[in-house]
Amino acid sequence: MKTIVVASANPVKLQATLRGFQRMFPGEEFQLQTVAVPSGVGDQPGSDEETLREASNRAANAAVAAPVADYWAGIEGGIEERGREMAGYAWIVVRAQGLTGKGRTGTFFLPRRVAELVRQGMELGDADDAVFGRSNSKQENGAVGILTGNVIDRAELYEQAVVLALIPFKNPELY
């Protein structure tokens, strides 16, 4: 059984990680371990570059905090201003075997009221909760789940990016 250390205890991130690995390596068995590590950035990354850096830092710091594992994963949701709109997405970084894989989710745009609260300094999950009358939605279906009526929830959105981050491990001879 292979061990994946995820730099988060968020059940959505854990579910996405496990399902992504299972899809890419159906013959393998995996166990998850969680570790809380600093990202070196902020609570709410405000650009594509910051979000990728935060996911990378989390994966690297997970490897230091729990060095006995097969894989280390950092997952970070981010936002970015696009003109007058605000986009939401996430980066996933997986490290192992001298390789690093990176995958990014699709992008969706936030409602004006949510974006206004984020601009005022509120974290996206808290802004969603305030606007939609929810509690801890970031550990459930997230903004994308709320906005799509769960056609795509946060775990599903992240799972595809986990699969993309695993491409180098599926094809190590190419990387």
Stockholm file with secondary structure:
# STOCKHOLM 1.0

chainA/1-175         MKTIVVASANPVKLQATLRGFQRMFPGEEFQLQTVAVPSGVGDQPGSDEETLREASNRAANAAVAAPVADYWAGIEGGIEERGREMAGYAWIVVRAQGLTGKGRTGTFFLPRRVAELVRQGMELGDADDAVFGRSNSKQENGAVGILTGNVIDRAELYEQAVVLALIPFKNPELY
#=GR chainA/1-175 SS CEEEEESCCCHHHHHHHHHHHHHHCTTCCEEEEECCCCCSSCSSCCSHHHHHHHHHHHHHHHHHHSCSSSEEEEEEEEEEEETTEEEEEEEEEEEETTEEEEEECCCEECCHHHHHHHHTTCCHHHHHHHHHTCSSGGGTTHHHHHHHTTSSCHHHHHHHHHHHHTHHHHSGGGC
#=GC SS_cons         CEEEEESCCCHHHHHHHHHHHHHHCTTCCEEEEECCCCCSSCSSCCSHHHHHHHHHHHHHHHHHHSCSSSEEEEEEEEEEEETTEEEEEEEEEEEETTEEEEEECCCEECCHHHHHHHHTTCCHHHHHHHHHTCSSGGGTTHHHHHHHTTSSCHHHHHHHHHHHHTHHHHSGGGC
//
